[in-house]
Amino acid sequence: RIMTFMCFASLIFTSSVIMNVIYGIMTGIGTIDRMKRQFAGTTYQDDNDAIPLKDIFGIGGYYTWPFPIDPVFDDYDFVMGFSTPQRLLREQSLFAGD
């Protein structure tokens, strides 16, 4: 009985997490941002777009999605939300040479 309860609880938790991730992808807003909007009373303002799947899985073929390989992105800095200092210095030196 205990094992059945634990399996059922695990199934409920896992499905809740999966649905939260799917909702975040579809709406383009995360859980913390949703909570901030709810607190501020701006829950129904829809100014976010859905997250493109290429920003999650990369530009590789669909057959690579289930495998644990590093994805390749069109614009790595945009997807990650930051740029490394080495890359910024490299780009600065490339543009200075033109």
C-alpha positions in Angstrom: 0.0 0.0 0.0 2.8 2.4 0.8 4.5 1.7 -2.5 1.3 2.3 -4.4 0.8 5.6 -2.6 4.5 6.6 -3.4 4.1 5.7 -7.1 0.9 7.6 -7.4 2.4 10.7 -5.6 5.4 10.5 -7.9 3.2 10.3 -11.0 1.2 13.3 -9.8 4.3 15.3 -9.1 6.0 14.4 -12.4 2.9 15.3 -14.4 2.5 18.6 -12.6 6.1 19.5 -13.5 5.7 18.5 -17.1 2.5 20.5 -17.4 4.3 23.6 -15.8 7.1 23.3 -18.4 4.7 23.0 -21.3 2.7 26.0 -20.0 5.9 28.0 -19.7 6.9 27.1 -23.3 3.5 28.0 -24.7 3.1 31.3 -22.9 6.8 32.4 -22.8 6.6 33.2 -19.1 8.0 31.3 -16.1 6.5 30.5 -12.8 8.2 33.3 -10.8 7.1 35.9 -13.4 3.6 34.5 -13.3 3.6 34.8 -9.5 4.9 38.4 -9.8 2.2 39.3 -12.2 -0.5 37.7 -10.0 0.8 39.7 -7.0 0.8 43.0 -9.0 -2.7 42.3 -10.5 -1.5 42.2 -14.1 -2.1 38.5 -14.6 -4.1 38.9 -17.8 -1.7 41.1 -19.7 -0.5 39.0 -22.6 2.7 40.6 -23.9 4.9 37.5 -24.1 5.2 35.2 -27.1 5.6 31.5 -27.1 9.2 30.2 -26.9 10.3 28.8 -30.3 11.3 25.2 -30.1 14.6 26.1 -31.8 15.5 28.1 -28.7 15.1 25.0 -26.6 16.3 22.1 -28.8 18.6 24.0 -31.2 18.7 24.0 -35.0 19.6 20.3 -35.3 17.1 17.8 -36.8 14.1 16.5 -34.9 15.8 13.2 -34.5 18.4 14.7 -32.1 15.8 16.1 -29.6 15.5 13.0 -27.3 19.2 12.4 -27.1 21.5 14.1 -24.5 23.7 16.0 -27.0 24.7 19.7 -27.0 22.3 21.7 -29.1 23.6 24.1 -31.7 21.8 27.5 -31.7 21.5 30.3 -34.3 22.4 33.0 -31.8 23.9 31.4 -28.6 24.0 34.8 -26.7 20.3 35.5 -27.3 19.2 32.1 -26.2 21.4 32.1 -23.0 20.7 35.7 -22.3 24.3 36.7 -21.8 27.6 36.9 -23.6 31.0 35.8 -22.3 33.8 38.4 -22.0 36.0 36.4 -24.3 33.4 36.4 -27.1 32.8 40.1 -26.7 36.5 40.9 -26.9 36.8 38.6 -30.0 33.9 40.4 -31.7 35.3 43.8 -30.7 38.7 42.9 -32.3 37.0 41.6 -35.5 35.0 44.8 -35.9 38.0 47.0 -35.1 39.9 45.3 -37.9 37.3 46.3 -40.6 
